[in-house]
């Protein structure tokens, strides 16, 4: 049996990773407006398959192709975290919590003294915070500085501390943060393993 030359293996791996990340990005873009389970599961399967292939691959991607894959991976991590996290949150809460356009939640809270309830928005800006969180996480992993994730989580926790009085807010904060970090971490790990 004749072994493949390393250049052919590198080309096959590069093309596979490029197509897998492009496919995942297309499925994610389709799910941005209204997260759907099937496209997100397929996108997750593509990213996972690519991660497994890179982990067992005996070759690494050259610098120029690595740069293109890094940019594509950052896009997949940052954009993909939004529909993935929203779908996970929806599954976790059973659709009981209403979202606002900016990623906050509407909750009925007791009014001052009359016993009535009023609708209050908590955790405003969650969508933008999630995008920034994933950018920081994926770049820190690709750059080889995963310790920065602790800083991201600490800053986010301190910033949201006053809004975590209700069970719904705490649940959303924990589940949303973990889903977002997991998605960005897996994609960042994939790119890091492919390049280095």
C-alpha positions in Angstrom: 0.0 0.0 0.0 1.4 3.4 -1.0 1.0 6.2 1.5 -0.4 9.5 0.4 2.1 12.3 0.1 1.8 14.9 2.8 0.8 17.6 0.3 -2.2 15.7 -0.9 -3.3 15.0 2.7 -3.0 18.8 3.5 -5.0 19.7 0.4 -7.7 17.2 1.3 -7.9 18.3 4.9 -7.9 22.0 3.9 -10.7 21.5 1.4 -12.8 19.4 3.8 -12.5 22.0 6.6 -13.3 24.8 4.3 -16.4 23.0 3.0 -17.5 21.9 6.4 -17.2 25.4 7.9 -18.9 27.0 4.8 -21.8 24.5 5.1 -22.1 25.2 8.8 -22.1 28.9 8.1 -24.9 28.6 5.5 -27.0 26.6 7.9 -26.4 29.1 10.6 -27.4 32.1 8.4 -30.6 30.3 7.5 -31.4 29.9 11.2 -30.5 33.4 12.3 -33.9 34.9 12.1 -35.8 32.0 13.6 -33.7 29.2 15.0 -34.7 25.8 13.7 -33.5 22.6 15.2 -32.7 20.6 12.0 -30.3 23.1 10.4 -28.6 23.8 13.7 -28.1 20.1 14.5 -26.6 19.6 11.0 -24.3 22.6 11.5 -23.3 21.2 14.9 -22.6 17.8 13.3 -20.5 19.4 10.6 -18.4 21.3 13.2 -18.1 18.2 15.4 -17.1 16.0 12.4 -14.5 18.6 11.4 -13.1 18.7 14.9 -12.8 14.9 15.0 -11.1 14.8 11.6 -8.6 17.6 12.6 -7.9 15.8 16.0 -6.9 12.6 14.2 -5.2 14.2 11.2 -1.4 13.7 11.0 -0.9 17.0 9.1 -1.5 20.7 9.9 -2.9 23.4 7.6 -0.5 25.8 6.0 -0.4 29.4 7.2 -2.4 31.1 4.4 -5.1 28.5 4.4 -5.1 28.6 8.2 -5.8 32.3 8.1 -8.8 31.8 5.8 -10.1 29.0 8.0 -9.5 31.2 11.1 -11.6 34.0 9.7 -14.3 31.5 8.6 -14.2 29.8 12.0 -14.6 33.2 13.8 -17.7 33.9 11.6 -19.1 30.4 12.4 -18.5 30.8 16.1 -19.8 34.3 16.5 -22.9 34.1 14.2 -23.7 30.5 15.1 -23.7 31.1 18.8 -26.8 33.3 18.5 -29.3 30.7 17.0 -27.7 27.8 18.9 -28.0 29.6 22.2 -31.6 30.8 21.5 -32.6 27.3 20.5 -31.1 25.8 23.7 -32.7 28.5 25.8 -36.1 27.9 24.2 -35.8 24.2 24.8 -34.7 24.7 28.4 -37.6 27.1 29.2 -40.2 25.3 27.1 -41.0 28.6 25.5 -42.3 30.1 28.7 -40.1 33.1 28.7 -40.7 35.9 26.2 -37.7 37.5 24.5 -37.3 41.1 23.5 -35.7 42.1 20.2 -32.4 42.9 21.9 -32.1 39.5 23.7 -33.6 40.5 27.0 -36.5 38.8 28.7 -40.0 40.1 29.8 -41.0 39.0 33.2 -44.0 39.6 35.4 -42.8 41.0 38.7 -44.9 42.1 41.7 -45.6 45.8 41.8 -44.8 47.9 44.9 -47.8 47.5 47.3 -51.0 46.8 45.4 -50.3 43.1 44.7 -50.6 43.6 41.0 -47.9 42.5 38.6 -46.1 44.5 36.0 -44.0 43.5 33.0 -40.4 44.3 33.4 -37.5 43.8 30.9 -34.4 42.1 32.3 -31.0 41.3 30.8 -31.3 43.8 27.9 -28.6 43.7 25.3 -28.1 40.0 25.6 -27.7 39.5 21.9 -24.9 42.0 21.6 -23.2 40.8 24.7 -23.4 37.2 23.3 -21.7 38.3 20.1 -18.9 40.1 21.9 -18.5 37.2 24.3 -18.1 34.7 21.4 -15.6 37.0 19.6 -13.5 37.2 22.7 -13.7 33.5 23.4 -12.9 32.2 19.9 -10.1 34.7 19.3 -8.5 33.8 22.7 -8.6 30.1 21.9 -7.2 30.5 18.4 -4.5 32.8 19.8 -3.6 30.2 22.4 -4.8 32.2 25.5 -7.8 30.3 26.8 -7.3 31.9 30.2 -9.0 35.0 28.8 -12.3 33.0 28.9 -12.3 33.4 32.7 -12.0 37.2 32.3 -15.0 37.2 29.9 -17.2 35.2 32.3 -16.2 37.3 35.2 -16.9 40.6 33.4 -20.3 39.2 32.3 -21.2 38.0 35.7 -20.3 41.2 37.4 -22.2 43.2 34.8 -25.4 41.1 35.2 -25.2 40.5 39.0 -28.0 43.0 39.9 -30.4 41.4 37.4 -30.0 37.8 38.6 -32.6 38.1 41.5 -35.3 36.1 39.7 -35.0 32.4 38.9 -35.8 32.9 35.3 -33.0 35.4 34.9 -30.5 33.2 36.7 -31.5 30.2 34.6 -31.3 32.1 31.3 -27.9 33.6 32.3 -26.3 30.2 33.2 -27.8 28.2 30.3 -27.2 31.0 27.7 -23.6 31.6 28.8 -22.7 27.9 28.8 -24.3 27.3 25.4 -22.6 30.3 23.9 -19.2 29.5 25.4 -19.5 25.8 24.4 -20.2 26.7 20.8 -17.5 29.3 20.5 -15.0 27.0 22.3 -15.6 24.0 20.0 -15.2 26.1 16.9 -12.2 27.9 18.3 -10.6 24.5 19.3 -11.3 23.2 15.8 -9.4 26.1 14.2 -6.6 26.0 16.8 -6.0 22.3 16.2 -6.1 22.7 12.4 -3.6 25.5 12.4 -1.1 24.6 15.2 
